[in-house]
Amino acid sequence: MATFPIVAAYAPSGPHGWPVNPAHTVGGHVARVEGHDAGLMELAYSQIPDDDFRATLDGAFPGFSFFYLGGLLGHYRFKVRSHSVAADGRADLYVVVDADVVGGRDALDPATLRWVQIADGAVDNAGRSHPFYATGGLAPDGLVSFYATWSGVRTAQAYLAHDTGHRDRIGRDIVTVLGGLAYGSTPVGARSASSATIGASSA
C-alpha cells in the first residue's frame, strides 16, 4: 500500500456520514468549472501548523493546552474521497482517516479523534465552547472523517487532533495536534501557494 500521508481515493458522490446539508459529497476530483471565479487549491500535507495558526488557536481558547506532535502517528493516512467543485460552484473536501489503521494495535481510540480548523483567519468551531470542528472526527457512520463544503474563495488549514481527556497543572484541557492539510479555493488564474504529495489508491 502507498505510504503517502495524503492518498487520492476519489469516489463518486455519496453520503459523507455527517448530519448536515448537503448530505452527499460532490464526488471525485474536479478542480474548477466554467462560469465560476474560484478553483481548488492543491491539497498540501502539513506536519505542524505555522505560527499564525498556533497563535490564533491559543488566543481563542486559553483554557486548552495544545501539544504539537509534528505529524501523523505511525501509518495514519488521509484518504481523499471527494475534493471537487460542482456545476453550481459549490466545492467540498471529504477525507477519511485510513480505515486500515484506525482500530489497529497502535491506534488511538477513534472516539477521541477530532479536528481543529482555522479558515480565513478564524477558528472554525461553529461558535462552540471547545475548539473542535463540527463535521470532523468519529462520524455517525463509524468512520473517522472530515467534511467541509464552501463556495467562492477560501483558505483553510485543518489538523487531526487527539482530545486526550486530561488536564495540565493549571487545569487546561490537553489536546494533541497531529498532521493536517491545507486546502481551499483561489481566484481562477491565481497561482496556488501550496503543492501536495498525493499517492494514488484504488481503495
Secondary structure in CASP SS format (residue, H / E / C, confidence):
PFRMAT SS
TARGET T0000
AUTHOR 0000-0000-0000
METHOD secondary structure of the structure
MODEL  1
M C 1.00
A C 1.00
T C 1.00
F C 1.00
P C 1.00
I E 1.00
V E 1.00
A E 1.00
A C 1.00
Y C 1.00
A C 1.00
P C 1.00
S C 1.00
G C 1.00
P E 1.00
H C 1.00
G C 1.00
W C 1.00
P C 1.00
V C 1.00
N C 1.00
P C 1.00
A C 1.00
H E 1.00
T C 1.00
V C 1.00
G C 1.00
G E 1.00
H C 1.00
V C 1.00
A C 1.00
R C 1.00
V C 1.00
E C 1.00
G C 1.00
H C 1.00
D C 1.00
A E 1.00
G E 1.00
L E 1.00
M C 1.00
E C 1.00
L C 1.00
A E 1.00
Y E 1.00
S E 1.00
Q C 1.00
I C 1.00
P C 1.00
D C 1.00
D H 1.00
D H 1.00
F H 1.00
R H 1.00
A H 1.00
T H 1.00
L H 1.00
D H 1.00
G H 1.00
A H 1.00
F C 1.00
P C 1.00
G C 1.00
F E 1.00
S E 1.00
F E 1.00
F E 1.00
Y E 1.00
L C 1.00
G C 1.00
G C 1.00
L C 1.00
L C 1.00
G C 1.00
H C 1.00
Y C 1.00
R C 1.00
F E 1.00
K E 1.00
V E 1.00
R E 1.00
S E 1.00
H E 1.00
S E 1.00
V E 1.00
A C 1.00
A C 1.00
D C 1.00
G C 1.00
R C 1.00
A E 1.00
D E 1.00
L E 1.00
Y E 1.00
V E 1.00
V E 1.00
V E 1.00
D C 1.00
A C 1.00
D C 1.00
V C 1.00
V C 1.00
G C 1.00
G C 1.00
R C 1.00
D C 1.00
A C 1.00
L C 1.00
D C 1.00
P H 1.00
A H 1.00
T H 1.00
L E 1.00
R E 1.00
W E 1.00
V E 1.00
Q E 1.00
I E 1.00
A E 1.00
D C 1.00
G C 1.00
A E 1.00
V E 1.00
D C 1.00
N C 1.00
A C 1.00
G C 1.00
R C 1.00
S C 1.00
H C 1.00
P C 1.00
F E 1.00
Y E 1.00
A E 1.00
T E 1.00
G E 1.00
G E 1.00
L E 1.00
A C 1.00
P C 1.00
D C 1.00
G C 1.00
L C 1.00
V E 1.00
S E 1.00
F E 1.00
Y E 1.00
A E 1.00
T E 1.00
W E 1.00
S C 1.00
G C 1.00
V C 1.00
R E 1.00
T E 1.00
A E 1.00
Q E 1.00
A E 1.00
Y E 1.00
L E 1.00
A E 1.00
H E 1.00
D E 1.00
T E 1.00
G E 1.00
H E 1.00
R E 1.00
D C 1.00
R C 1.00
I C 1.00
G C 1.00
R C 1.00
D E 1.00
I E 1.00
V E 1.00
T E 1.00
V E 1.00
L E 1.00
G E 1.00
G E 1.00
L E 1.00
A E 1.00
Y E 1.00
G E 1.00
S E 1.00
T E 1.00
P E 1.00
V C 1.00
G C 1.00
A C 1.00
R C 1.00
S C 1.00
A C 1.00
S C 1.00
S C 1.00
A C 1.00
T C 1.00
I E 1.00
G E 1.00
A E 1.00
S C 1.00
S C 1.00
A C 1.00
END
